[in-house]
C-alpha cells in the first residue's frame, strides 16, 4: 500500500511514529509543505535558514522528499490522488492554527475513504493527558512537571529498518523557495555555529553529554562558557525527539556534577513541555495577555528605543552583547534572554509582543509555545509568571554572571580594553580610563538610553496600577 507521510516539525528518521507506521504499511511518499495559509505566525527568517538546511539533510537521508508550498488543505487531497495513496499519516502539532487545519484535513480525507493516522512525536505527553486533580489544565509549572514525571513516557523507537520511498513528479525544488538570505547574507556566521539535521542533532547531544552536562547546573548561567545544550533548534524542528533525550537523561551518570546537570536539564525539558501544554489549552497565548488585567498596562511606543534594543545599541553592555549575539548567530544564551527581555519590557516599557516578534524572526530556535510563554513570563502577564517587581539590573547581572567581561568583550569589541570594573557600566569610568580604552561614549559606544533607577521606578509604578485594576 502507498502511504503519504506529511513531515512538519519532525524532520528525522529515528523515533518518528508516523514514518514507522507508514513503513509498515508498504511504500512511503514523504512530503513537506511550507504552509502559506498561516498568515500570523509563519516561520521567521532565521527559522527558514534552518529549515532549508534541515530539509536538505532529510532529503538525503530519505532518498526522496517532495516539496510543496501553499495551503495543505487543498494540496494534500491532490497529492493523495497523484501518489495513488490509500493512507496519510503525520505527527501532531499543537498550536491553534495547526489543530484547526489538521482536523479539517483529517475529516475530509476520511470522507473520501482515505485512512488517516496521527501520532505524538514532539512531546513526552500529550497536552490533554496531564491534568490537575479537578481535571483542569495546569497553570503552574512545578505541579505540572511533578505529575508529568510521575506519568512517564514511551520509549523512543529506532528508525525503520527498511524504507521504500517514492518522489512525486510535481515536487518543487527546495532551492527555488529561496529560503536562504543573499543580499545581504546576514546568516553567513550561522554555519560556523550550527549543523541542522538529524545527524547534527545527535552529534550535538552527544557532545553535550560528553563535555558539558557536568558543568550544566552551574555553567548554564555563564554566557561566556559553552555550557548550554544548544538543543533547542534541533528540538523545535524535530531532528531529535524529547523521548530520545529523556531516555538518555534517565540513565545514571558518573559523578554528582553530571547527575545534577542531567537533572537540571531534565527540568528544562519539562519547561518546554509546560509551554506546549499552555499553548494547546490557551491558543491565544502568542497574541493576548494571559492575564487580562495586563490589557490595561500603559506601554510606550518608541520606535527609536525599540531599534536601539534590536541593534544592541542601548548603552548597557550585557543587553547589547546579547542582542548582537542573536543577530550574528541566530541564538542567545538563556540567561541573557531573560536580561534582554526584562530590559525591553521593564526599562523601556515596550509591549512584550514587540520582543516576541523580534525573537520570532531572528532566533533559529524560534518556537511558538516557548517564545510566547517566556515573553509573557518575563512580562508578568502569563502563567507561572515572574513577579512584576523582579526587574533585572543589567549591571549586576553582568557582574554576577560575566564577572571578567569575556562575553561582553566578544560581542561588544569596542569595549574590549575597558577594565573589568567598568566593563558592565562604561559611563562610570573616568575620562582617562575611557580614553586609554579607546572608548568615546556617544560615538564609539552609546550612552545609556535610559536611567536604570528611573526606569525601574517607572515600571514598578505602572505595574502597581495594573495590579490595582485587576
N, C-alpha and C positions, 0 to 999 in steps of 0.2 A: 504494500500500500504506500501511496505517496503522501507525505505529511509536510505541511508548511510550518516552519519554525520561525516565529517572529521574534527576532532579537531586539532588545531595548536597552535596559541598564543591567545586562547580564552577559557581557562580552567575554565569555570564557567557555572552555570545554569541560573542565572539572566541576563537580558538584553543580551541574546545570540540569535540574529535573525536567525541564521542558525538552531540552535536547536529548536527554536519556530516553524519555518516553517516545519521542519521535523515532529514535534509532531502533527501538524495539519493534515498532510498527513496520519498519521497512525503509524505503528510500526517503531521504531528507532533502527538503528545499529550504535552505537558510536564507532569510531576507532581513534587511534592515530598512526602516522607513524613517527618514528625517521628517518629523511631524510639523507641517506648516500650519496646522489648524490651531495650535496653541499660541495665541497672539500675546498673552500676558507674560508667560514665563518660558519662552523659547530659550534654548541654551545660549549663554553669553559667548563672547568672542574667545576667551581663554578656554572655555569648555569645548568649543568647536575645534580649536587646535588639538586638544587632547583626543577628541572623538575621531578626527581624521586618522591619527596615528594608531589608535586602538582598533579601529575598523580595518586598517591595513594589516595589522598583526592578526586579527581574527580571520580575515580573508585567507591569509597564508596558512593558518592552522587548519581551517576547514577544507581548503582546496576549492571552495565555491561559496560565494556570498553575493547575493543580488541586492542592488542598491536602488532605493526609490525615495522620491521627495514629494510630499503632498499630504493629503488627508487620508489616514489609514482607513477611515470608514468607507471611502469609495475605492481605495486601492486594493484592499485585501480581497474582497469578492472577485475582482478582476484577476488577481494573481492566483487565486484558488482555481479558477477556470483555466488559466494559461498553464498552470502546473499539473492540471488534472488531479488535484489533491482531494483526498477523501477526509482529511483531518487537518486541523490547525491547532498549534499549541503555542503558549507563551508563558513567561514568568510575570507575575503581577507587579504593578506599580501602585502607589498608594496616595498620590495627590488627587485632588478633586477632579481636575481635567481628565486624567488618565482613567480614573474609576468610572466616570460617566461615559467616556468614549468607549472603553473596553466592554462595558456592559452592553452598550448598543450593538457593537460588532458581534459579540458572542450570541446575542439573541437573534440577530439577522442571519448569521451562519447556521444556527441550529434550525431556523425555519426553512432553510434551504437543504436540510438534511446532511449538513457537514458536522462531523464530530469535532467538538472543541473541548480542550482541557487546559486549565491554567494552574500554575504552581507558585509556591513561595520560594524564591531564590535569593531575596535581598535582605531578609531579616531572620533573626533567631526564632521569633514567634510572630504570628500574625497579630496585627494591632487589636483585633477583636477578641483575641484569646486571653489577654491579660486584663482582668477587671478587678475592681475593688470588691470588698465584701457585699456591697449593695448592688453589684453588677454594673457600676458606672466606670467609665474610663478614668484611669489615674491622672491626677493633675500635679502630683509632686513626684520628683524623681526617685527618692530613696525607697518609699514603699513599692513603687513600680518595679524597680530593679530587684528588690528583695523577692517579690513574687515571681518575676521572670526567671531569676536564678534558680528558685526552688522548682520551677516547672521543667527546666532543662530545655534541650533542643535536639533535633535529629542529627545523626552523624553525617558528615559530608560523604558524598559518593564520588568514586573515581570517574574519569572521563570514559565515554563509551569505547568499548574495545574495537568496534567496527563502525565506520561511518561511510555510507554511500550517498554522496551529496550530488545535487543537480543544480546547475546555474541556469537562470532564465534569460532568454534572448532579449527581453525587453529592459533588462537592467541598465541603470545609469552607470557611468564611470565615476568612481569616487572623486578623482581629480577634477572632474567637471563641476563639482559642487563648490569648489574654491573656498574651502573651509580654512585654509591657511592664509595668514596675512602676508602681503607682499609689499605694498607701498604705503607706509613703511612696514618693514618686517619687525614689529615690536616684540615678537616672540623668539627672536634669534637666540636669546640666552636660555630658553626653556629646555632645549635638547641637552644642555650641559648638566641639567638637574634631574630630568625625568626620562623614564623609558616606559611609555604607555604600552598596554597589552598584558595578557595573562602571564607571559614569561617574565616581564618586568615586575609585575606584582609579586610573583612568587620569589624572585630574586631579592626584591626589597624587603619582603617579610623575613626571609632567611637571614639577611644582613642585620635586620633589627634584632632578631633573636640571638644571633651570634655575637653582636658587637654592642648593642645599645640597651637591651632590656634591663641589664643590671644597673644601669645609670638612669633609667627612665623615671623612677619615682621622684628623684631629686632633680635630675638633669633636664627634665621636660620643661622646667620653668626658666632655663638658661638659654636665651635665644642665640648666643654665640656658639653654643655646642650643637653637634648633630645628634641629639639625644631623643628626638621625637621619632615616631614610626614613619611618618610621611606616607601612610597607607590610605589617607582619606580620598584622593582622586581614584585610586585603584578600587576602593570600596564603592564609590559613587557610580562608576561605570560598570561595576560588577565583574571586574577582572579577577577578583578573588571574592569568596563568599564569607560572610561573618561566621558561618558554621566552620569553615576551614580554620579561621583564626581562633575561634572559641575552643575548638578541639585541641589545638596545639597549646593554647594558654592554660588549658585544664590539666596538662601534664605537669609533673613535678619538675622543678628547676634546681640546679645545683647552686647553693648559696642563698642566704637570706635576701641579699640585694636583688638577685634575679627573681626570686619568688615575690618580693614586694613590688618590683617593677611590673611583673606579669599581672599581678592582682590589680594594680593601678590602671594598667592598660585595658584590662577586662572591664573596669568600671567606665572607662571612656567609651568602650564599645556599647555599654549599657546606655550611656548618654545619647549616643546615636540612635539606638533603638527607641528611646523615650521620645526623641524628636519626631520620629516617623509615627509613633503611636499618637502623638498630639496632632500631627498634620492630617492623619486619616480621620480622626474624630472631630477636628476643627479645621475644615478645609480652607477657611478664610484666613488662616494664620499668617500667610505671607503678605496679606494686604491690609488687614484690620487689626487694631489693638485687641489683644485677647482680653484685656481688662477694659471694659467700656469707659470707665472713669477717665482713662487717658485720652479719650477723644477731646477732652477739654484742655489738654496741655497746650500752652501758647508757644508753638515752635517758631523760631526765627526763620527767615527766608533770605539768606545771604549767599548769592552765587559766588561772590569773591571768597568768602570763608570756606565754602564747600570746595572750590577749586584749589585753594591752598592746602586743604587737607588731602585731597585726592593726589596732588602732585608731591606731597611730602615737603611742604614749604610753610609749616606752621610756626617755626621758630622753637619748637620743642623737639629736641633730637631723638628721643625714644619714639615719639609718634612719627616723625619724618623718616626715620630708619625703617620702621615697619611698612609705611606706605610705599617706600622705594623698593623694598624687598618684594612687595606684592607686584609692583609693576614690572620688575626685571625677571622675576622667577615664576609668577602666577601663584605664589604661595606666600603665606605669612605665618610666622611662629605663633602658636596658640596663645601664649601669654601676651604677646604683643597685639594680637587681635583684640583681646579684652581692653588693652590700654588705648588703642586707636579708636575702638568703638565708643568707649566711655568718653574719650576726648571730644569726638564729633557730637555725641548726644548731650553731654553734660557741660562741657566747656563752651562749645559753640551753639548748643541748644538747637541743633538741626534735627529734623524729623528722622527717626531711626530708619524709615523706609528709603531715605536718600543713601544711607550707608549700605543697606541691604542691596539696593540696586547696583551700587558700585562694586561691591564684593561679588555679586552675581555675574557681572561682566568680566571681572579681572581675575578671579580665582579659578585655577584648573580643577579644584575640588568643590566648586560651587554646587551645593546640594540644596534643593528647595526646603526640605524639612530642617536640616541643620542650620541653614542660613537664617531662615525666618525665626526659628526658635531661639537661636543665640542672640540675634539682634534684639528681640523682644526681652530676652533675659537681661541683657545689659541695660536696656531702657527702663526696666521695671514694669513694663506693660504686659508681660507674658506670664505663662505658668511657671511655678517654681522660680520666680524672678529674683534677681539680685536686689537687695534692699535699695530703695531710692537714694538713701543717704550714702551709699558706697560710691564715692567719686574718686577714681584713681588719680593720684598725684603722679604725673608723668616723670617728675624729677626723682621722687623717692622710689618709684617703681624701677627706674633705670639704675639708681644707686644700689638697690637691693638685688636685682637680677642680672645686671650688666655692670658690675662694680668697676671693672677695669676698662669699660667702654669699648670692648672689642666689637660688639655688634654695631654700635653707633659708628665707629670708625670705618667699618666695612661699607656701610650704606650711605654715610654722610662723610665722604673723604675730605671735604673742605674743613672738617673739624678735627681731622686726624692728629694734628700736632698739639691740640689742647691738652693740658694736664688732666689726669683722672678727676681731680677735684672739680673741674668746671665742664667736663665733657657732657653732662646732662643739663647744665644750666649756663650756657656761654655768656649770657648777659650779666652774670655775677662776676665775671673775670674783669680785672683792671685793664686799662688801655695797654700797658706794657705786655701783659700776658697775651692779650688778643693779637697784638702786633707781632710778637715772637712766633705765634702760631699761624700767622698769615690770615687771620680772621677779621673781616670788616663787617660788623653787624649792619644789616640793611643792604649790604652789597654782595659779599661772598656767601653770607648766610643770613636769613631773615631774622628780624626782631620778633619776639613772641607776638602773635596776632591777637592774643587776649591775655589778661592777667589771671593767673591761676586762682588767686584769692578772691578776686571779684567774680570770676566765672562760677566758682564753687558756691558762693553766697547766692548768686542769682538763680542757679539751678535748684538749690535747696528751697528757696522761696517759692519757686514755681511748682516744685513737687508737692510742697505743703498745700498749695492751693488745690491741686488735683486731689490730694487725699481728703481735703475738706468737702470738695464737691462730690466725691464718690461715697 
